[in-house]
Amino acid sequence: MPHFNWRNVPIAETLTRATSLPVSIDNDANAAALAELWFGRPEIREVRDFILVLVEEGVGTGIVFDGQTYRGEAGTAGEFGHMTIGSGAPVACAVGSRECWEAFASERAALARYQKLTRANGGRDISFAELMDLA
C-alpha cells in the first residue's frame, strides 16, 4: 500500500482474532466493485460483468466477470493507475512519477489544479469534498 507504506502487516489475521469472524483482504477498487455488486443499486447488482473505476488518492479499477472479482496474473488486473499517459502532471504519484493516471486524475491532482487556478485570486485550500460541492 504505497500511501500507508505498510509491508507484510497481518491485517486479516489481526481482525479475525479480534472479531472471531473470517476476514479477507483486497485492494480498495476490488472491494468497492464487490460492494456495488452485493449492495449497490439494482441495475448494478443485476449485472454480472462490469468495471468500476475508483478515483481517490490513486486510480484503479475493480473488474467483475460473472459475479466474481477478476484479479489476473499475480493479482494485478485493473492496476492501471501507474500507466504512463503523458508528462507534466500537477502532482507526483505515490512513487514519484508525473506521467501516470494517478498523477493526472487523482483527487490530489484535481485539488492541485483548483488551487493553482484560485491562488491568484486569493483562494483558500479546500478538501476534495468541497471541490465536488463547488463542481
URUR-V355434 format. One line per field, one symbol per residue. phi: phi as a letter, one per 30 degrees, with the letter a starting at -180 (. if undefined). psi: psi as a letter, one per 20 degrees, with the letter a starting at -180 (. if undefined). burial: b if it has 16 or more other C-alpha atoms within 10 Angstrom, else e. A space follows every 50 residues. Layout:
# URUR-V355434
phi = ???
psi = ???
burial = ???
This chain:
# URUR-V355434
phi = .ddchcbhdddeddddddcicdbccbddddddddddddbdeeddeddcba bccccbebbabcccbhibdccidiicdidcdcddblbiddbdddcjdcbc eedcbdeddddddddddcedcidcdbddddddddd
psi = ohhikqpkpmgggghgghikqppqprrhggghghggghiaqhhghipior ppppochaprqppppljqpphapjkjpimjhjppibrkqirqahjjqkjr gghhjrghgghggghghihhkkqrprrhghghgh.
burial = eeeeeeeeeeeebeeeeeeeeeeeeeebbbebbbebbeeeeeeebeeebb bbbbbbbbbbbbbbeebebbeeeeeebbebbbeeeeeebbbbbbeebbbb bbbbbbbbbbbbebbeeeeeeeeeeeeeeeeeeee
